[in-house]
Amino acid sequence: MIRPELRLSTRRLAWNIAAVRDRIAPSELMMVLKDDAYGHGLTWAVETGLAAGVDWYGAYDVCSGVRVREILGAHGRIFAWVTSIDDEIDEALRHDIDLGVGSTEYLSAVIARATALGIRARIHLKIDTGLHRNGMLPEEWEQTIADVRRAEAAGAVALVGIWSHLAEASDEEDDDARREFLHAIEVSGRSGEVPDALHLTASAASWWRPELRGTVSRIGAFCYGIRSADGPDLEGIAPVAELVATVTEVRGDEVTVGIGSFDGIPSRLAGSTIGTPAGAGTLVRVDEASSAVSIWPGAAVGDPVWIFGAGDHGESSATTLAERIDTVGEEILTRLTSRIRRVVVD
Ligand SMILES: *Cc1c(COP(=O)(O)O)cnc(C)c1O
């Protein structure tokens, strides 16, 4: 094995999913799949979710939503929330994908495409609760709900969800966001049924702030065992991926391994703790196509080195590496290039 491998544990992903579901019940898990399932590979992640009985999948864009639908068949609900062009809206409607709608322009486009195709669009309306990235402003919410109810009566849409995204900067801000969110739900109930899918929280808030959870929780990082940067370990959750490179040369007090910055390893990770067959070692230097690691007794060409993983060989987690360079564990995983083979090990 010369090409580095990202080894994926189906067993661990299934365990994490079970631990997350236990923790958030009765809120339902929406497994978030953006960035190719946080670099793990979309197909494997969805197949594992499906086997575990996950009903909701957060696909981010319509294109990956369609890939998810091809794996799920008729099973499950797919939520694509990025604002999309008309052709993509059509694809979403044809593939039974729920759409997140966060602007009046996009709402009009979805209603128009649903009317043209004669397919009722299932929409989740987004209220801006303070993040100011996307979402209906509180002052336009009542009018938007009225427009949606009219489109419902005409058979063009079904309002199946209300959602928002938290800043997670402080508990107080998140509490304010929750108040805005609950108000938006209440307004929707004045003119019809309150939709079933009410979702506000991602991994951290779903885990630590039960009072903020809706009927559904959109969770990516914790499913893959990526803890929050500067956050504590999580009971029952472990990294599902380990990155393994091979020793290509043993010289002096270092060994060379076949992975480098061209594969997506930030050179600033030099100094990090990695795993070797003899336990924890040090990543001494990251070059373009290779890296230097501190030697261990008996080190030989062909030996594996664990750049990150679950700690079974002394290696750091992706989040621990990320903390060294002031980023998040997700970024360590999503930067890895396609030269790194994704291999399912159990
Ligand atoms: C990425 C994302 C999530 C999942 O966040 P995690 O912290 O990985 O659980 C949820 N909702 C939205 C809108 C996102 O963009």
The ligand as a Tripos MOL2 file, in Angstrom:
@<TRIPOS>MOLECULE
LIG
   15    15     1     0     0
SMALL
NO_CHARGES

@<TRIPOS>ATOM
      1 C1        -23.3410   21.6800    8.1610 C.3       1 LIG1
      2 C2        -24.7130   21.9510    8.5750 C.ar      1 LIG1
      3 C3        -25.3060   21.1730    9.5850 C.ar      1 LIG1
      4 C4        -24.5560   20.1030   10.3420 C.3       1 LIG1
      5 O1        -23.6080   20.6760   11.1890 O.3       1 LIG1
      6 P1        -22.7250   19.7550   12.1620 P.3       1 LIG1
      7 O2        -22.1380   20.6940   13.1280 O.co2     1 LIG1
      8 O3        -21.7220   19.0860   11.2870 O.co2     1 LIG1
      9 O4        -23.6360   18.7830   12.7760 O.co2     1 LIG1
     10 C5        -26.6240   21.4350    9.9020 C.ar      1 LIG1
     11 N1        -27.3250   22.3930    9.2710 N.ar      1 LIG1
     12 C6        -26.7850   23.1530    8.3030 C.ar      1 LIG1
     13 C7        -27.6270   24.1980    7.6600 C.3       1 LIG1
     14 C8        -25.4640   22.9720    7.9290 C.ar      1 LIG1
     15 O5        -24.9290   23.7300    6.9760 O.3       1 LIG1
@<TRIPOS>BOND
     1     1     2 1
     2     2     3 ar
     3     2    14 ar
     4     3     4 1
     5     3    10 ar
     6     4     5 1
     7     5     6 1
     8     6     7 2
     9     6     8 1
    10     6     9 1
    11    10    11 ar
    12    11    12 ar
    13    12    13 1
    14    12    14 ar
    15    14    15 1
@<TRIPOS>SUBSTRUCTURE
     1 LIG1         1 GROUP 0 **** ****
